[in-house]
Amino acid sequence: MIKAILIFNNHGKPRLSKFYEHYTEDTEQQIIRETFHLVSKRDENVCNFLEGGLLIGGSENKLIYRHYATLYFVFCVDSSESELGILDLIQVFVETLDKCFENVCELDLIFHMDKVHNILAEMVMGGMVLETNMSEIITQAEAHNKMEKSEAGIAGAPARAVSAVKNMNLPEMPKNINIGDISIKVPNLPSFK
Amino acid sequence: MREIMVRAMYCEMLGYDASFTYIHAIKLAQQGGVLEKRVGYLAVSLFLNEGHELLLLLVNTVLKDLQSTNLIEVCMALTVVAQVFPKDMIPAVLPLVEDKLSHPKEIIRRKAVLALYKFYLIAPNQVQHIHAKFCKALSDKDPGVMASSLHIYLQLIRSPDSYKDLTGSFVTILKQVLGGKLPVDFNYHSVPAPWLQIQLLRILSLLGKEDQSTSELMYEVLDESLRRAEMNHNITYAILYECVKAVYTIHPKAELLEKAARCIGNFVLSPKINLKYLGLKALTYVVQHDAKLALQHQMTIIECLDHSDFTIKRETLELLFRITNAQNVTVIVEKMLDFLRSCNDEHTIIHLIGKVAELAEKYPFNKPEFMNTLLPMKYNSWFIQTMNDVFSIGGDLLQQDDPNNFLRLLAEGSESKEEDDQLRLYAVESYLTVLKGHTSHLPQCFLQVMSWVLGEYAHLQESVDRREVIRLLTQLLDQRSVSSETRVWILSALTKIPEGQTDLILDLAESLSSSQDTVLRQQAQELRHLSQDSQLREFKPVAVVCVFSSQVDSSLSFLDGFVSEALAAGAAPYKPPHQRQEELCEDRALNLEPYSFSLPVSLSSCSITDRQSPTLLSVSSGLSGNSAELSQKAGSSTLILEGVKRVWGKDGYLPQKEATAPPVDEPSAAVQPASQQEAAERIEPRPEPSTQNQDKQQLASSLFVGLGVGSSVSLLGKSEAPPPRFRKKPRPHESSSSSGTSKRSSDSSSRSSRNTTDSFLYGSFPEEEPATSISTFDHTPKSTTANGLSQNKDTKEDRHANTSQILGGDMVIVRPSTIQDKHPPSVSSDLTALLPADLKDLPHSDVISLTSDPSLSLSSCRLFRDEALLLVIFISNCTETVIKDVAVQLTLKHKHQQMTLKNFFLLQVFEFMRLILMNSILSVTHRPLVVTTEEYGKLWLSLSHDVKQNLKLLTDAGDPLRTTLNALKDALQLHVVDIIGSEGIVACRLLSGAPCLLHCRVNGAALAMWLRSPHPALPDFILYHCQRALAHH
């Protein structure tokens, strides 16, 4: 079973956290910190598996992580999951994100947190791997998006306007960042003329 | 709102408190359109956990969405159900989720399967009935649904026996997957459905474990998947790894093993670090079966040991740990210690240090081959040195077990005394060296071990001056970094070092007697006394080594002798506190005279001997609780303050008794000089008893919950309770008299027969019959007749009935009464008529014949009283002759605790004996609770724990609900409060008073039962019995 899925950046700022077991909020934050501490120390040329820290269940659990450009994707799993399988699941997850967001970057995770969570929910449900078929995940996600759009057309207009204004007020956002192998593009903001 | 919620989620993730938005998340899920709902549900699943109270508000929404025609809504609802739903809400959604298993859309089916799996994990008993549907899901035409059902089977097959027949299906599925029969969509890097394969391989390995016939089914497919997995991508390695594991788990087949071994070789030799890791893991797994494989990869393993990657190193050490044997243990331990020295991760240290200690202890006396390679002296030094390293590296991170085990090893030793002494000698030497060095950085735990060893074995070392040892230890005491617990260890070590150094000790005691720590101060005092008084020293008990007492005799039975003596001397019997309280109250109420009068009056009334001083004195003497209690009664009119003292006296008396009773197997809490020595020599005397006591207390409090309330109620509140029942006589009294009886009877050469009745008096008593082993009847009628004791040939039966009550396991109340009755013993149906008058009116179960042989027959029935369950055992003599003695051994077994109360009654019985055993201990049985509908309503709302379940309805009569409820009422002692239309309410309560309310509604052919109680386990318990009762009907 997957116990937790964490995404944080090179500085340890959490970008997505999903726990499939209950921990108190403080513990969750501690887990994130501890995990970051463990993972960030490791070189590039070492293996992607790690014994879990104290908080997340000790040697029962494993941390399986991948490092993409600025982001660490960490899955914390118990002994019933296959390490390499999870490693490839992370790959599938990232590829799916990449397809859904058209060149995913850290900012996508920040601004479309709900979407990322929804995609994750299609893949992993209650700690169990639900779907590993990328096209199926994308179909589902797109079905949702389509519906959202159709609804947003009627009800969501004011909300969109508000969010557009909010995004406008954000301090200067970098337009094109290319880090590592994933090219990062800022999502197309609704332009305001 | 939606935007705000997303932001709130983000804040929460960053660690800020966003709990004020929780309710809005639920509202959003309730009210919004699909878009809002989606965010709402997402927020709910992120914010709330299974125990959160706000989840209650979500149930209706989820129910509505589950019934929705909109696919997306159903999906969302299923997701949230699988994420956060707690156990007690599962019944609400279970039927709907079940329906979804046959939904036309595969995504829904898949999610429903996973939701059910989640339910199975949380509450396995609630989804038992849908196992058949899981089976259907397994054969679903959509591979996705099938894949998700594998999760369930992987869990179920942990106990594989009932699923062996599915092996064929799994093999077929795997074959299809391998053959590329799945849609191309499922390919990942051109490997067909890799995760599915991994899952299947795991299931197969579980199924084939230690089962040749099942394993044979899967050889072919395993071979196939080994062959097909070409080494080209990570995921194929993942499959290979699973395959290899499966091959080694199932019944071995040489050909496959060979292939698997080759695969492992590829893994280990792979330049890819992840594969290397997996290879090592596989090796670790495999060496248990085949240690030779490790030999092939020796060099790689050695390389891995020096690998830069921490994880790889650890895994290698793990592998080494597995292949440790007597020859290589030194090297491996050396490697592990090296690693530990360089490692600074707390978790790893704890994990590994334990293993090192385990290894060192596992092979200490493993001499035969060992002697050749290492001289014993050298070996000793290795062992002690290793343990030194373990202690100094692991330090206070070590678990308590490790130092304890080490010390026990030292203390108990092996067969040869000489070797032990050498080992100890070496330990002493090495510790002295350590202590002479710089000690401030040493962990407390190490210091404790050292001081213990020095205290215990310093005398073995002749060459070292005692003064030197004392000086070193004293030095330690002066260090500021030493914790007070360690100081206690050091002091007790000092106490043990033989006499002769009085001046040093006195100085020390002097300096410590002003210490802040009371324990230290006390020990210092004792030390001083001991060192001054050489006679006392000679009394010093021989070292009691490592009393790892694991059993606490909660009944304090070893005090029985003392109590009976005290009683014989005229002391008043023990009364429980509440009774005394009551008496105290009475006394106080009456106490209007001046104090001076009351004292002599009460003294004379209680017939105390002169030496019994007034209250205060006898209490402070604290020798006997009984006398304290007695004098308390005498002087109860003196002061309110006295009530306080008496409590002290009672508590103080028990431990002190223990100290005086010679064979105490229980750590004594009293800190007395005599027991101090013993206590100090125990390893870790303090924590152990306390945790044990805690456990014991928990056990006791759960067991005796009914007793405490029940008896106090009947004592204080209910005046109608028959008074003689509560006149308590301590057990020893009874046993001493009965042993006298047995002596007498043996004089008259009558046989004593022993019946063993094992009564499984678990909470579910009503349906578990006491089983009697008939083989234990060793009584022969012949001998009785031979003795010519046939004077009682008339049908007159003299019955000597003993009513005994067992209260809390520590007190047996015996109420002998003689009842004359004229019923022939063979007619068992009339047995209930023989019950004493005060029990006759109680509802009782049928008389069950337990066992019989030609001479004796044994039957029992249960009586339901308000506060207790009585077990009546009838023993009838089927012969014409007289039974002089019947020994009845009753063994009460609690299902969980294996608590065995053995009460051996030797009773003089003529032809009948009845033994009424009051089952107060097991309070789980229930009684009807008579309430009105209004009261019921109020009560219902106040109760917290509820359980819902559908039960079978008895449909054979006109009014199914009434019939069913009446059946339940008869079977389970429930009270039917009211029946309104298709709903009925029923109530019952525990002996202790905890109510349980049942709400029943006819729902089609089923009875929807909703139970509530303040007691968390009660609803489940009642429900279980309802199910049983209906099933039997």
Chai-1 contact restraints between the chains, C-beta under 6 A:
chainA,res_idxA,chainB,res_idxB,connection_type,confidence,min_distance_angstrom,max_distance_angstrom,comment,restraint_id
A,P14,B,M13,contact,1.0,0.0,6.0,A-B,restraint_1
A,S17,B,M13,contact,1.0,0.0,6.0,A-B,restraint_2
A,H22,B,N49,contact,1.0,0.0,6.0,A-B,restraint_3
A,Q29,B,G15,contact,1.0,0.0,6.0,A-B,restraint_4
A,V46,B,D309,contact,1.0,0.0,6.0,A-B,restraint_5
A,C47,B,I273,contact,1.0,0.0,6.0,A-B,restraint_6
A,C47,B,N274,contact,1.0,0.0,6.0,A-B,restraint_7
A,C47,B,Y277,contact,1.0,0.0,6.0,A-B,restraint_8
A,C47,B,D309,contact,1.0,0.0,6.0,A-B,restraint_9
A,C47,B,T311,contact,1.0,0.0,6.0,A-B,restraint_10
A,N48,B,N274,contact,1.0,0.0,6.0,A-B,restraint_11
A,F49,B,Y277,contact,1.0,0.0,6.0,A-B,restraint_12
A,F49,B,T311,contact,1.0,0.0,6.0,A-B,restraint_13
A,L50,B,T311,contact,1.0,0.0,6.0,A-B,restraint_14
A,G53,B,H347,contact,1.0,0.0,6.0,A-B,restraint_15
A,L54,B,H347,contact,1.0,0.0,6.0,A-B,restraint_16
A,S59,B,H351,contact,1.0,0.0,6.0,A-B,restraint_17
A,S82,B,I198,contact,1.0,0.0,6.0,A-B,restraint_18
A,S82,B,A238,contact,1.0,0.0,6.0,A-B,restraint_19
A,L84,B,N234,contact,1.0,0.0,6.0,A-B,restraint_20
A,L84,B,Y237,contact,1.0,0.0,6.0,A-B,restraint_21
A,L84,B,A238,contact,1.0,0.0,6.0,A-B,restraint_22
A,G85,B,W195,contact,1.0,0.0,6.0,A-B,restraint_23
A,G85,B,I198,contact,1.0,0.0,6.0,A-B,restraint_24
A,G85,B,A238,contact,1.0,0.0,6.0,A-B,restraint_25
A,D88,B,N234,contact,1.0,0.0,6.0,A-B,restraint_26
A,D88,B,I235,contact,1.0,0.0,6.0,A-B,restraint_27
A,M113,B,V6,contact,1.0,0.0,6.0,A-B,restraint_28
A,M113,B,Y10,contact,1.0,0.0,6.0,A-B,restraint_29
A,D114,B,V6,contact,1.0,0.0,6.0,A-B,restraint_30
A,D114,B,V39,contact,1.0,0.0,6.0,A-B,restraint_31
A,D114,B,L42,contact,1.0,0.0,6.0,A-B,restraint_32
A,H117,B,L42,contact,1.0,0.0,6.0,A-B,restraint_33
A,A121,B,T79,contact,1.0,0.0,6.0,A-B,restraint_34
A,M125,B,A82,contact,1.0,0.0,6.0,A-B,restraint_35
A,M125,B,L114,contact,1.0,0.0,6.0,A-B,restraint_36
A,G126,B,A82,contact,1.0,0.0,6.0,A-B,restraint_37
A,G126,B,Q83,contact,1.0,0.0,6.0,A-B,restraint_38
A,G126,B,K118,contact,1.0,0.0,6.0,A-B,restraint_39
A,M128,B,L114,contact,1.0,0.0,6.0,A-B,restraint_40
A,M128,B,H151,contact,1.0,0.0,6.0,A-B,restraint_41
A,L130,B,L114,contact,1.0,0.0,6.0,A-B,restraint_42
A,T132,B,W195,contact,1.0,0.0,6.0,A-B,restraint_43
A,N133,B,D185,contact,1.0,0.0,6.0,A-B,restraint_44
A,N133,B,F186,contact,1.0,0.0,6.0,A-B,restraint_45
A,S135,B,D185,contact,1.0,0.0,6.0,A-B,restraint_46
A,M147,B,V34,contact,1.0,0.0,6.0,A-B,restraint_47
A,E148,B,L35,contact,1.0,0.0,6.0,A-B,restraint_48
A,E151,B,G33,contact,1.0,0.0,6.0,A-B,restraint_49
A,E151,B,L35,contact,1.0,0.0,6.0,A-B,restraint_50
A,S163,B,E3,contact,1.0,0.0,6.0,A-B,restraint_51
